[in-house]
Amino acid sequence: MISVVIPLYNKELSISKMLTSVLNQKFKNFEVLIINDGSTDKSVDVINQNFTDERIKIINKINGGVSSARNLGIKEAKYDWVALIDADDCWSENHLLNFYNYINANSEINVCSSGYAKVDKHGTFLNKYHVKKSGLYDFFEVSLEINFATHSSSIMFNKKKFPNTFFNENISKGEDTRVWETLGKQEKFYFFSEITSLYHVEAENSAIGRNHDLAHTHIYNLDLNSIENNIQKKYYQRLICHTILLGFLGHEKLNDIWKLYKKYFLFLGVKGPINFFIHAIKTKIKN
């Protein structure tokens, strides 16, 4: 059995498509926990008017942010295995079945992730993120190879194995990445190569593009003392440089980028950001 946790805040235009993709799974043994995080639109009405599946349970709470909603869902989940999906994303019909098959075939798996794709409002694939061959991998090695290796709608973990897996409610950006990194330092991830999760980048009420207080972002609160090896060091250097590059491209506030660079100057070194920018430009030209 699997508990599907869905944080919900003002997604009345996309909630039906997402929930339909969940209920249409070939694997049927799951519960659906929709954590309504104080929505002020008709999201809950849309669910009640269009869905009568007994597996659905709506839990209402005062607005506290996506992390608080996910945390409540994890706490309320009846089953050990927790699969996450955001209210504006979708799964293919094999998503949970793949998880089920891989888990039953390998007792070493305690956290796993499907491949996923970023899609626009027309459903066109923009970027794909997946390993070439399914198997157990070091999270940080895979992330260095394909950048953002997992996503909040592509992951499932065993909460009995990781009883303290919760999202930091004081972090407003990168809170999910922080959790994947924490899990990755404890165990290898099982990545399967199939793309069965779709991340909609033009969704309503999206967190992308919002202004976030730098002090409450994951990138500004990295614990460099927790780095265990050179692979993890390279991962965090690339993560910081990626954020700095976004700043120069206009996606982040320049003042914040300057603060970030000053904070991690010794960790990055003088050539770190320069080499990253050159690599990013070459990759862009090549692709």
Secondary structure, 3 states (H helix, E strand, C coil): CEEEEEEECCCCCCHHHHHHHHHCCCCCCEEEEEEEECCCCCHHHHHHHHCCCCCEEEEEECCCCHHHHHHHHHHHCCCCEEEECCCCCEECCCHHHHHHHHHHHCCCCCEEEEEEEEECCCCCEEEEECCCCCEEECHHHHHHHHCCCCCCCCEEEECCCCCCCCCCCCCCECHHHHHHHHHHCCCCEEEEEEEEEEEECCCCCCCCCCCCCHHHECHHHCCHHHCCCHHHHHHHHHHHHHHHHHHHCCCCCHHHHHHHHHHCHHHHCCHHHHHHHHHHHHHHHHC
